[in-house]
Amino acid sequence: MVRLSPDGRPRPEAEHPPGRFHVVQQGEAQETQAILMNDVEVVDWLTDPAGNES
């Protein structure tokens, strides 16, 4: 079951580079980094994860 944070304040403006997110679990916020890809990039990565581009 996924619960949203009960904090209703507006989200602060982003100060981090793209791909950085805050995940709230059990009332604690953790900064994490995610890979931002479009659909074509995901398919390429899934079919050839060791491709020419790193």
N, CA, C and O atoms as CSV, one atom per row, in Angstrom:
chain,resi,resn,atom,element,x,y,z
A,1,MET,N,N,0.845,-1.181,0.000
A,1,MET,CA,C,0.000,0.000,0.000
A,1,MET,C,C,0.887,1.239,0.000
A,1,MET,O,O,1.833,1.331,0.782
A,2,VAL,N,N,0.586,2.173,-0.861
A,2,VAL,CA,C,1.350,3.405,-0.975
A,2,VAL,C,C,0.571,4.521,-0.296
A,2,VAL,O,O,-0.615,4.714,-0.562
A,3,ARG,N,N,1.249,5.255,0.584
A,3,ARG,CA,C,0.622,6.399,1.253
A,3,ARG,C,C,1.367,7.653,0.862
A,3,ARG,O,O,2.594,7.660,0.754
A,4,LEU,N,N,0.619,8.701,0.654
A,4,LEU,CA,C,1.250,9.988,0.364
A,4,LEU,C,C,1.574,10.694,1.669
A,4,LEU,O,O,0.936,10.453,2.694
A,5,SER,N,N,2.541,11.541,1.622
A,5,SER,CA,C,2.918,12.312,2.795
A,5,SER,C,C,1.758,13.205,3.223
A,5,SER,O,O,1.126,13.828,2.370
A,6,PRO,N,N,1.462,13.283,4.512
A,6,PRO,CA,C,0.362,14.120,4.963
A,6,PRO,C,C,0.685,15.622,4.924
A,6,PRO,O,O,-0.180,16.452,5.202
A,7,ASP,N,N,1.908,15.959,4.586
A,7,ASP,CA,C,2.324,17.363,4.538
A,7,ASP,C,C,1.677,18.034,3.330
A,7,ASP,O,O,1.889,17.598,2.198
A,8,GLY,N,N,0.899,19.078,3.550
A,8,GLY,CA,C,0.181,19.726,2.468
A,8,GLY,C,C,0.811,21.014,1.985
A,8,GLY,O,O,0.192,21.751,1.216
A,9,ARG,N,N,2.019,21.301,2.415
A,9,ARG,CA,C,2.681,22.540,1.984
A,9,ARG,C,C,3.085,22.444,0.516
A,9,ARG,O,O,3.289,21.343,0.004
A,10,PRO,N,N,3.203,23.596,-0.174
A,10,PRO,CA,C,3.664,23.566,-1.571
A,10,PRO,C,C,5.084,23.021,-1.666
A,10,PRO,O,O,5.895,23.191,-0.755
A,11,ARG,N,N,5.358,22.381,-2.758
A,11,ARG,CA,C,6.682,21.805,-3.004
A,11,ARG,C,C,7.674,22.937,-3.236
A,11,ARG,O,O,7.364,23.875,-3.972
A,12,PRO,N,N,8.864,22.878,-2.627
A,12,PRO,CA,C,9.868,23.924,-2.848
A,12,PRO,C,C,10.407,23.866,-4.280
A,12,PRO,O,O,10.347,22.823,-4.932
A,13,GLU,N,N,10.921,24.971,-4.750
A,13,GLU,CA,C,11.514,25.014,-6.085
A,13,GLU,C,C,12.734,24.096,-6.123
A,13,GLU,O,O,13.462,23.966,-5.139
A,14,ALA,N,N,12.940,23.470,-7.264
A,14,ALA,CA,C,14.045,22.516,-7.428
A,14,ALA,C,C,15.383,23.237,-7.349
A,14,ALA,O,O,15.595,24.248,-8.018
A,15,GLU,N,N,16.278,22.711,-6.531
A,15,GLU,CA,C,17.634,23.242,-6.414
A,15,GLU,C,C,18.661,22.222,-6.888
A,15,GLU,O,O,19.859,22.503,-6.926
A,16,HIS,N,N,18.183,21.042,-7.248
A,16,HIS,CA,C,19.070,19.953,-7.638
A,16,HIS,C,C,19.003,19.727,-9.147
A,16,HIS,O,O,18.044,20.143,-9.798
A,17,PRO,N,N,20.002,19.082,-9.690
A,17,PRO,CA,C,19.974,18.797,-11.122
A,17,PRO,C,C,18.849,17.812,-11.458
A,17,PRO,O,O,18.372,17.105,-10.571
A,18,PRO,N,N,18.419,17.755,-12.722
A,18,PRO,CA,C,17.375,16.809,-13.109
A,18,PRO,C,C,17.752,15.378,-12.738
A,18,PRO,O,O,18.919,14.994,-12.818
A,19,GLY,N,N,16.770,14.605,-12.338
A,19,GLY,CA,C,17.020,13.219,-11.950
A,19,GLY,C,C,17.105,13.028,-10.454
A,19,GLY,O,O,17.188,11.891,-9.989
A,20,ARG,N,N,17.089,14.099,-9.685
A,20,ARG,CA,C,17.120,14.001,-8.227
A,20,ARG,C,C,15.705,14.175,-7.697
A,20,ARG,O,O,15.010,15.124,-8.060
A,21,PHE,N,N,15.282,13.252,-6.836
A,21,PHE,CA,C,13.937,13.265,-6.287
A,21,PHE,C,C,13.984,13.016,-4.791
A,21,PHE,O,O,14.986,12.534,-4.263
A,22,HIS,N,N,12.903,13.345,-4.116
A,22,HIS,CA,C,12.747,13.018,-2.708
A,22,HIS,C,C,11.641,11.996,-2.577
A,22,HIS,O,O,10.535,12.196,-3.078
A,23,VAL,N,N,11.941,10.904,-1.905
A,23,VAL,CA,C,10.980,9.838,-1.664
A,23,VAL,C,C,10.651,9.860,-0.180
A,23,VAL,O,O,11.552,9.901,0.657
A,24,VAL,N,N,9.361,9.833,0.151
A,24,VAL,CA,C,8.941,9.833,1.548
A,24,VAL,C,C,8.444,8.437,1.899
A,24,VAL,O,O,7.504,7.927,1.289
A,25,GLN,N,N,9.088,7.825,2.891
A,25,GLN,CA,C,8.684,6.516,3.385
A,25,GLN,C,C,8.625,6.583,4.894
A,25,GLN,O,O,9.566,7.036,5.545
A,26,GLN,N,N,7.524,6.133,5.439
A,26,GLN,CA,C,7.311,6.102,6.882
A,26,GLN,C,C,7.616,7.449,7.519
A,26,GLN,O,O,8.220,7.517,8.590
A,27,GLY,N,N,7.195,8.524,6.852
A,27,GLY,CA,C,7.345,9.862,7.392
A,27,GLY,C,C,8.725,10.471,7.257
A,27,GLY,O,O,8.949,11.576,7.750
A,28,GLU,N,N,9.666,9.785,6.602
A,28,GLU,CA,C,11.017,10.318,6.426
A,28,GLU,C,C,11.311,10.530,4.951
A,28,GLU,O,O,11.034,9.659,4.126
A,29,ALA,N,N,11.870,11.680,4.619
A,29,ALA,CA,C,12.217,11.994,3.238
A,29,ALA,C,C,13.659,11.588,2.960
A,29,ALA,O,O,14.565,11.888,3.737
A,30,GLN,N,N,13.853,10.905,1.846
A,30,GLN,CA,C,15.179,10.482,1.417
A,30,GLN,C,C,15.423,11.018,0.016
A,30,GLN,O,O,14.569,10.874,-0.859
A,31,GLU,N,N,16.570,11.630,-0.205
A,31,GLU,CA,C,16.906,12.078,-1.556
A,31,GLU,C,C,17.424,10.879,-2.339
A,31,GLU,O,O,18.203,10.080,-1.820
A,32,THR,N,N,16.996,10.759,-3.572
A,32,THR,CA,C,17.431,9.665,-4.414
A,32,THR,C,C,17.654,10.184,-5.821
A,32,THR,O,O,17.216,11.282,-6.164
A,33,GLN,N,N,18.328,9.400,-6.624
A,33,GLN,CA,C,18.579,9.800,-8.000
A,33,GLN,C,C,17.963,8.766,-8.916
A,33,GLN,O,O,18.073,7.565,-8.667
A,34,ALA,N,N,17.316,9.223,-9.976
A,34,ALA,CA,C,16.667,8.339,-10.940
A,34,ALA,C,C,17.228,8.621,-12.328
A,34,ALA,O,O,17.723,9.713,-12.608
A,35,ILE,N,N,17.140,7.638,-13.167
A,35,ILE,CA,C,17.574,7.795,-14.552
A,35,ILE,C,C,16.399,8.340,-15.342
A,35,ILE,O,O,15.315,7.756,-15.334
A,36,LEU,N,N,16.605,9.446,-16.017
A,36,LEU,CA,C,15.555,10.028,-16.848
A,36,LEU,C,C,15.787,9.602,-18.293
A,36,LEU,O,O,16.795,9.958,-18.904
A,37,MET,N,N,14.835,8.828,-18.834
A,37,MET,CA,C,14.935,8.354,-20.214
A,37,MET,C,C,13.580,8.477,-20.890
A,37,MET,O,O,12.536,8.382,-20.244
A,38,ASN,N,N,13.613,8.687,-22.190
A,38,ASN,CA,C,12.366,8.642,-22.948
A,38,ASN,C,C,12.113,7.184,-23.367
A,38,ASN,O,O,12.944,6.316,-23.104
A,39,ASP,N,N,10.983,6.916,-24.011
A,39,ASP,CA,C,10.613,5.545,-24.366
A,39,ASP,C,C,11.642,4.868,-25.265
A,39,ASP,O,O,11.954,3.693,-25.072
A,40,VAL,N,N,12.164,5.588,-26.233
A,40,VAL,CA,C,13.144,5.011,-27.154
A,40,VAL,C,C,14.426,4.640,-26.411
A,40,VAL,O,O,14.993,3.573,-26.644
A,41,GLU,N,N,14.879,5.507,-25.528
A,41,GLU,CA,C,16.092,5.224,-24.753
A,41,GLU,C,C,15.902,4.013,-23.846
A,41,GLU,O,O,16.827,3.219,-23.677
A,42,VAL,N,N,14.730,3.865,-23.269
A,42,VAL,CA,C,14.456,2.700,-22.407
A,42,VAL,C,C,14.512,1.419,-23.214
A,42,VAL,O,O,15.137,0.447,-22.789
A,43,VAL,N,N,13.871,1.401,-24.370
A,43,VAL,CA,C,13.890,0.203,-25.219
A,43,VAL,C,C,15.320,-0.129,-25.627
A,43,VAL,O,O,15.725,-1.290,-25.571
A,44,ASP,N,N,16.087,0.875,-26.037
A,44,ASP,CA,C,17.490,0.638,-26.407
A,44,ASP,C,C,18.281,0.066,-25.245
A,44,ASP,O,O,19.059,-0.871,-25.423
A,45,TRP,N,N,18.087,0.622,-24.059
A,45,TRP,CA,C,18.826,0.168,-22.878
A,45,TRP,C,C,18.425,-1.255,-22.494
A,45,TRP,O,O,19.279,-2.062,-22.124
A,46,LEU,N,N,17.129,-1.566,-22.581
A,46,LEU,CA,C,16.672,-2.905,-22.208
A,46,LEU,C,C,17.130,-3.962,-23.203
A,46,LEU,O,O,17.410,-5.094,-22.807
A,47,THR,N,N,17.214,-3.619,-24.485
A,47,THR,CA,C,17.615,-4.608,-25.480
A,47,THR,C,C,19.114,-4.718,-25.624
A,47,THR,O,O,19.604,-5.737,-26.110
A,48,ASP,N,N,19.871,-3.691,-25.213
A,48,ASP,CA,C,21.336,-3.721,-25.293
A,48,ASP,C,C,21.934,-2.898,-24.156
A,48,ASP,O,O,22.470,-1.815,-24.391
A,49,PRO,N,N,21.845,-3.415,-22.899
A,49,PRO,CA,C,22.322,-2.636,-21.751
A,49,PRO,C,C,23.825,-2.334,-21.776
A,49,PRO,O,O,24.273,-1.391,-21.123
A,50,ALA,N,N,24.595,-3.111,-22.508
A,50,ALA,CA,C,26.048,-2.875,-22.598
A,50,ALA,C,C,26.388,-2.162,-23.887
A,50,ALA,O,O,27.494,-2.315,-24.405
A,51,GLY,N,N,25.460,-1.390,-24.413
A,51,GLY,CA,C,25.621,-0.700,-25.703
A,51,GLY,C,C,26.843,0.174,-25.761
A,51,GLY,O,O,27.634,0.230,-24.820
A,52,ASN,N,N,26.988,0.847,-26.862
A,52,ASN,CA,C,28.186,1.666,-27.127
A,52,ASN,C,C,28.241,2.910,-26.253
A,52,ASN,O,O,29.333,3.382,-25.934
A,53,GLU,N,N,27.081,3.460,-25.852
A,53,GLU,CA,C,27.083,4.672,-25.031
A,53,GLU,C,C,26.984,4.302,-23.563
A,53,GLU,O,O,26.197,3.430,-23.195
A,54,SER,N,N,27.770,4.951,-22.722
A,54,SER,CA,C,27.741,4.665,-21.282
A,54,SER,C,C,27.069,5.774,-20.559
A,54,SER,O,O,26.942,5.726,-19.335
